[in-house]
Amino acid sequence: MSSPKLDPTSSVDYGGTDNRTFAHSSSEDHLPTLNEEEPTNIQHPLRTTAGSSSQSFPAIFEVAGQTTNMSSSGTANGPPRSASSSSFSHHQPRRTSAHGPQERQLSILDPMSDRVSTILVWQNLTVQAREDKRKEFFKRMKSYKNFVPKRKCLLSNTSGAITGGLWAVMGPSGSGKSTLLNTLACRLDVNTVVEGEMRLNGAPYDNAELKRIAGYVMQDDLLNGCLTVEETLTYTARLRLPRTFTDIERKERVADVMADLGLSHVHNVIVGTPLKKGISGGERKRVCVGMQLLNRPQLLFLDEPTSGLDSVTALDLLRTFHGLAHGKSQDKAVTIVCSIHQPQAKIFNLFDSLILLKAGNIMYQGPRKQAMEAYRAAGFPCPVNTNPADHLLDVITLPRSNTTTGAAMISLEQQQAIDEAILRQQPPLDIDLNMGVNKRLVQMTNLPLNPTWLTQVQILLRRTFQEQFRQTRIIVTSLIQTIVMAVLIGTVYLKIGNSQTSILRREPALFFCAVNQGVFGALMVINSFPVERTLTLRERASGTYFASAYFTAKIIAETLIQLPVPIIFSLIVYFLIGFQATAGKFFIFMVFMLLCSLASTSLALLVSAICKTTDMSVTVLPLALEVTRLFGGFFLAPSRLPGYFVWLDALSYVKYTFVGTALNELQGLVLTCTDADRAKGSCTIQGETLIKERGFDYINVGGCIGALIAYIVFCRIMAFLGVRFLKH
């Protein structure tokens, strides 16, 4: 048996298009191999326009030496197979060795082709949305015996297969396009229930396996707005390309991807932020696609790639996808599956295959050109000058009442009859879950290793520093704010001296220093994780880096950027106030300011990691800061603390900072006492007397430093657990 051949003399003009196309062999159950790439504006041979209805287009079948001619009227000298190709099976006779290697290499539609490296098959797939687990648990407890869980069906017992080429998942709003895409890509929400079987090259798969060979581009474009296009792709290449790649090879891959996607002319332009203009919307979408194409995936999912784009930009983007799906070499050919709502005709004609959904059910799947034939056979031909994509959706969508035009309404029963008529024109699905099993060994062997954990930390650290230094206004404003507050506190308590009156001013000065560093440090990073949360979750879902590598790089970068603030504050305020002028005590004071700033930052990181959003974080954090300030050891000294508040006192990092700096300052302090002070009967000579009176002697300086370090470590470990496990 040989492949279907096309009669070169039968190129008939149907509306100004070249009508070379393909047809099925009666003994083959898979998509045929094309001897050459098809133009993107081909119509189905069985459809004719008004200007060419009298002409015929003969498609020549060669089956075991027997030739069958079919005309455009649908009649044939032999019994042809149904036009619909939604059935994929390996139980039928396959092509013989008459196909040469070059002919196989050219096909991107045949599942047996060498160009098709990934086959995705699903059978009896049902997806249901359920209530939140906590709500369902309480309802179950409330009505134990009569409880019936609520389920909303998103996909209903669907089956199908995705092989090679550019696929479109179409359907009305709420039909299940994104659900099907997310289910196949293992990216469903936790509150969903999935039943059925999914196979990747004949074997079950999970997200960890799929993300090594597949990419996913979501509908909204989330990128680092401060980086340029080339920097964005370069950092992604360093994180995702195999560790064996050299820097030169990574640069070549980045340049290659930018050339394929038409981004070379904007390589040095920043992506852009709401306050600073960058690249256009179409170029942002191309950058997102390029990030997934860097490691040459075999399968690429795109969720509504044309959303928010004008028609020209959308068409240009889909032409790029078509070129990628029909790559010049085998390592560049990628199977692309994208959900799309209602594309224009030019975009629709770029797709090779189509999956049409309605209310969670598949109405059609197979070659795009044969969808119109199925509709025509069901009695719903596409009118002249009508967008085929619009016609496909209009027929299966129940129209709403229109009192203005007085259009005739269609009942639910009539619409159901229409749907059944379309489905009857397609043969029953015959899904083979083992399809592509022969490709699995080639697919999964020799998968390169990603960069090591330490390398990921170094790359992410460099990227974070680059982002921070491009936001110099924030850093400069923070330094100016620190200097202003240090000068204000220092001048309010200017040169307190060693007199008896300095006793009343020394402790407030120390307390306000602790509060200043304990509040401003937290406010600087409160939106750190919430702002980047969605982006990091998306990058982690793509297998770009480990959560621990991101958290470590983030903590190191923010700590190093934060260090100058308490140091500058200490240098100014310590000498303005006039604390004990010894080097040892000054550096201990500076250490406490550093630890207090880091402790407040750790608390803010913990709150932001658990609360997940900026709005919730700025609501919860003031409560935590107020508690630490109230139990900071100044308003309520340790000697006068009620027993039932001991646990809150132990959690206040401000208290450890205040007590530690008080011990550091009061130990060895000698106060002067005048005759007037002696006459009043209140004369304190040594600072140790004040330490015992306030109850600061229950702990020493080393204990305060150790408590602050333990507080920082505990908060950051809990913050990491929040970043790692709280994803939804």
Sequence and secondary structure as in RCSB ss.txt:
>XXXX:A:sequence
MSSPKLDPTSSVDYGGTDNRTFAHSSSEDHLPTLNEEEPTNIQHPLRTTAGSSSQSFPAIFEVAGQTTNMSSSGT
ANGPPRSASSSSFSHHQPRRTSAHGPQERQLSILDPMSDRVSTILVWQNLTVQAREDKRKEFFKRMKSYKNFVPK
RKCLLSNTSGAITGGLWAVMGPSGSGKSTLLNTLACRLDVNTVVEGEMRLNGAPYDNAELKRIAGYVMQDDLLNG
CLTVEETLTYTARLRLPRTFTDIERKERVADVMADLGLSHVHNVIVGTPLKKGISGGERKRVCVGMQLLNRPQLL
FLDEPTSGLDSVTALDLLRTFHGLAHGKSQDKAVTIVCSIHQPQAKIFNLFDSLILLKAGNIMYQGPRKQAMEAY
RAAGFPCPVNTNPADHLLDVITLPRSNTTTGAAMISLEQQQAIDEAILRQQPPLDIDLNMGVNKRLVQMTNLPLN
PTWLTQVQILLRRTFQEQFRQTRIIVTSLIQTIVMAVLIGTVYLKIGNSQTSILRREPALFFCAVNQGVFGALMV
INSFPVERTLTLRERASGTYFASAYFTAKIIAETLIQLPVPIIFSLIVYFLIGFQATAGKFFIFMVFMLLCSLAS
TSLALLVSAICKTTDMSVTVLPLALEVTRLFGGFFLAPSRLPGYFVWLDALSYVKYTFVGTALNELQGLVLTCTD
ADRAKGSCTIQGETLIKERGFDYINVGGCIGALIAYIVFCRIMAFLGVRFLKH
>XXXX:A:secstr
    EE GGG  BSSS B       TT  S    SS   TT   TT   GGGTT    EEEEETTEEEEE TTS 
BSS    S      SSS    TTS HHHHHH SS TTSTT    EEEEEEEEEEE  HHHHHHHHHHTTTT    
EEEEEEEEEEEE SSEEEEE STTSSHHHHHHHHTT   TTEEEEEEEEETTB   HHHHTTTEEEE SS    T
TSBHHHHHHHHHHHHS TT  HHHHHHHHHHHHHHHT GGGTTSB  BTTB  S HHHHHHHHHHHHHTT  SEE
EEESTTTT  HHHHHHHHHHHHHHHT SSTTT  EEEEE SS  HHHHTT SEEEEEETTEEEEEEEGGGHHHHH
HHTT    TT  HHHHHHHHHS     TTTT     HHHHHHHHHHHHHTS      TTTTHHHHHHHHTT    
  HHHHHHHHHHHHHHHHHT HHHHHHHHHHHHHHHHHHHHHTTT  SSTTHHHHHHHHHHHHHHHHHHHHHHHH
TTHHHHHHHHHHHHHHTTSS HHHHHHHHHHHHHHHHTHHHHHHHHHHHHHHT    HHHHHHHHHHHHHHHHHH
HHHHHHHHHHH SHHHHHHHHHHHHHHHHHTSSSSS GGG  GGGHHHHHT HHHHHHHHHHHHHHTT B    H
HHHHHT    BHHHHHHHHTGGGS HHHHHHHHHHHHHHHHHHHHHHHHH   
